[in-house]
Amino acid sequence: MSGVSPAIVPALLDWYDQGHRDLPWRAQPTPYRVWVSEIMLQQTRVEAVRGYFDRWMQALPDIRALAAANEATYMKLWEGLGYYSRVRNLHRAATEVCEKYGGELPADYAKLLALPGVGEYTAGAVASIAFGIPVPAVDGNVLRVAARLDNDYTPITDAGYKKRTREHFAALMPADRPGDLNQALMELGATVCLPNGAPLCGDCPVQHLCLAYHRGNASTLPVRAAKKARRIENRTVLLVRCGAMVGIRRRPARGLLAGLWELPSLDGHLSPDETRTALTAQGWQVQKLLSLCPAKHIFTHVEWHMNGYYIELADQPAGMTFVTPAGLRAEYALPSAFRAFLSVIEEET
Ligand code: SF4
């Protein structure tokens, strides 16, 4: 990472000034709005985030409101966005900001970086966009753009490469418009210098400065280290009814989807008879058992391959919480992994 020309700075700023996507968090880029949007956008597409962002800002318009919110409120607002440690860290950080900084995010890169859930990228985005501090915000999009501009075949997942890229862009930051340069780079990665071998070089404002383009390598960059294959877990998910109520339970405090509500499930793909036997063995009085459509959910490192059963019970077993379908929808955040099995009760809500 050394060949990215400083001439990209005016070219990108001009291009950004000529027009960019109209995103809700770009209107009134307060530190709180920039922070929340950047946390939501980690691992999540812009289009998926828009609605969540608007609902969040209506319910929790500032840091004090977030710090004062109870878990059910912020988890419900996050329901379906996934990676739930992000929202827990947002809440922890908001509490810390109220305790240490009087409810305002600090205009200081190192202090931002020290908050729960805030990494170098997010600290850089908030510091530069909201406070005008000249620090870079380098995420996967920017690493991809940088690798192509520089025709660099180092894997962009390499920690040394990330560090060098960050240092290089830090030296390029214009004192007067660091936030706009970071946003222009993000915009270029999201709309022109696209991933998966499909950059739109004909539309690129820095094509004349791009080594990969001139060497015909744009679609073969960036290089990524080979990913480990995901582990497959087979599960049997149970949509449990007792009268009009639906049974849910808390997941363990550690591990995947830690502490979240879930539909109960059993290990493996069990047949109807095996499921009935397993439930009877744990004292459940199964009155009805019907098969549901199978479903698959992909997490970062694991895939759940799920079959499911609709179960009617005579009594509510211990260790579960029973709620109405409307209550489940309104008040409980259930990970989207279970969504496929809820369609059966959707008409009741
Ligand atoms: Fe990306 Fe193509 Fe622009 Fe190079 S010319 S930065 S590969 S879009």
Residues whose N, C-alpha, C, O or C-beta is under 5 A from the ligand:
A	BS01	SF4	V145 R148 V192 C193 P199 L200 C201 C204 V206 Q207 C210 Y213 A218
